[in-house]
Amino acid sequence: MRLVVGLGNPGPEYAHHRHNVGFMAVDEIAQRHRFSPWKKRFQGLITEGQIGPEKIYLLKPQTFMNLSGQSVGEAMRFYKMTPDQVIVLHDELDLPPGKLRAKKGGGHGGHNGLRSIDDHIGKDYWRVRLGIGHPGDKNLVHGWVLSNFAKAEQTWLVPFLDAVVGDFNLMTEGEPEKFQSRVALVTQPPRPAKQSAPKISPVEPR
């Protein structure tokens, strides 16, 4: 049994923000695996279903990002889970767009959602870091994460989320390294085809 948490901010005005890529990922998981309808519970929205042999609860905290731990803590305690049964999907500035890292424990890296979860359940949960890239200047970070993905970014975002969802069973079954490698393999750009040397017709003697 696993509690899979997507991080984001509630409300339609935030729906397409880079900060909400965790919400986007769990929405895709719920749709792909035909989970039950979302219900309001634990200061969030929750649904349940099955991924492979695992019973999965998906949670989207509705507390706004910096209070996410309240919702996660309530749900984890209700289902009598331990932190290592919790998987959190969140945006990551320090990874290039479309790159992913899966890790248990570690620091919050300034992410307010992770900071809140650390405060409520400790650090021994799984994090799936979904790369959104960095604007290049720390003064631009706030506006970057709280703005919509550009239309041009859909070219990497759509296949990236598709790969995350398609192989998420590896994560829930306890194979994070294989999950990470598989997503990287699926989302890497195709290698350019080798061009054969042009054929040169022999010059006929005059």
N, C-alpha and C positions, 0 to 999 in steps of 0.2 A: 504494500500500500504506500502511495506517495501523495504528498501535497505539492502541487506544481503552481507556483505563484508568478504571475506576470505583473510587472510594475508599470505604473503610469498615473496620470491624473484623470479624474472622472469628468464627464461632460463633453458634449459634441465639439466645443471650441478647442479642445485639446486632442481630439481623436487622431489627428494625422501628424502630431508633433513627433520629432525624433525621440523625445523623452518617453514616448508612449509605445516604443517598439516592443516592449514586454507584453503589453496588452494585445498588440497586434498578433504576436506569436501564439499566445494562449487562445485567442479567438480562432486562429487557423487550426490549432490542435483540436478544439471543441468541434469545429465544423467537419474536419477531415474524419474524425473518429466517431462522429454522431453521438456526442455526449448529450445528457439530459438538458432541458431548458435551464438557463441561468436563474438563480434564486437569490434574493437579498438575505444575507446572513453574515455574521462575524464582521460587521462594518464593511462588508464587501459584497461582491457577486460571486457565487460559487456554483459549480456544476460537477457532475460525476460521470464517470464512464470507465472504459477499459482500453488499455493499450497493451496488446499482447497478453501476457498472463497477469499483468499488474492492474489492480484497482487504483484508479487515479481520481483525485479531487483537483479541479482547477479553480484558482482563486484570483480575482482581480480586486484588490483593496480599493475602497471608495473614499478613503480618508484624506486624499491628496498625498503626494509622494512622501513628504517628510514625516508622516504618521503611519506609514505602511506597516510598521511592526506591530501596531495594536491589532490590526486585522489578522495578520499572520499568526501572532501569538495565540489569539482566541481560537482560531481554527485548529492549530497544531495541538493545543491542549484538549479541545473537545474530542478530537479523533485519537487521542492518546498516542501521538506520534513523538518521535525524538527528532532533534534538529537534522540528523543525517538522512531523514526521510523527506526533508523539504528541499525542493529545487526552485531557485528563483531565477527568472529570466529578466534581464535588465539591459538598458542601453549602456554602452561603454565608449567614452570619448577617446581613450588611449589605444583603441584598435581601429585599423583602417575600415572603411565601409565594407560590409559583407564578410568580415572575418569574425571568428568565434573562438572563445576559450571557455572550457569547462573546468571548474576547480572547486574543491571543498575547502572551506575556511578562507582565511586571508583578511586583508583590510578592506575598508569601504571605499578608499580612494576618493573621498570627497563626495560620494554619491549619497544624497540625503535619504533615499529609500533604504539602502543597505545599512546606513548608520542607524536608522530607526529599528530595523530588524535585528541588528546586532544587540541593541539595547534591550530588546524584548525576548529573544530566544538564544542569545549567544552567537558565536561565529561559526559553529560547526555544521553549517548547512551548505548545500551545493549552490554554486552560482554559475549560470550560463551567461557569459558576457557577450552581448551582441554589438559588434562594432558599428558605430555611426560616424566615425572620423572626428577630427578636431578642426575648429575654424582657423587655427594657427595663431591665435592671440587669446590669452586667458581673459581679457576684457570682453571678448565676444562670445564666451561660452554660454552665458545665461540666455542670450538671444538665440544662439544656435540650437540649443536643446529644446527651447520653447518656441520653435518655429516648425512649420510643416516641411516634410520631405519635398524637395523640388521634383517637378515632373521628370526631369532627366535622371533622378536617382531611382526611379521605378525600375530602370533597366537592371540594377543589381539587387534592389530590395525584394522584388517579387520572387526571383529564383532563390534568393537567400532564405527567405521565410519558408518557401516550398521545401528546400533541402532540410532546414531545421525540423519542420513538421514531419517530413517523410522518414527521417531516421531517428526521431525522438524516442522510439522504443529502446534504442541502445542506451540512452541516458537513463530511462526509468528502470532498465534491467541491470543497471550497475556497471555499464561499460563506457564511462565518459571518454576515455582515450579513443576508443573506436568510433564513438559518436563524433568527436571533434575531427578526427581524420576523415571520416566519411563526408561530412559537410564540406570540409576543405576541398576534397577531391571533386565533389559534384559541382561546386561553385567556381572552381578555377577556370579562367578563360581558356578556350580551346587553343591548342598550339597552332601557329600558322603552318599551313601546308608547305611542304618542301617543294620548291620550284625546280623542275628539271631544266637542265641546260638546253637552250634552244638548238634544234637540229640545224646544222649548216650543210647545205647541199654542196657536194664537191664541185669545184670550178672545172668546167670542161675546157680542155686545151683548144685554142683556136687554130 
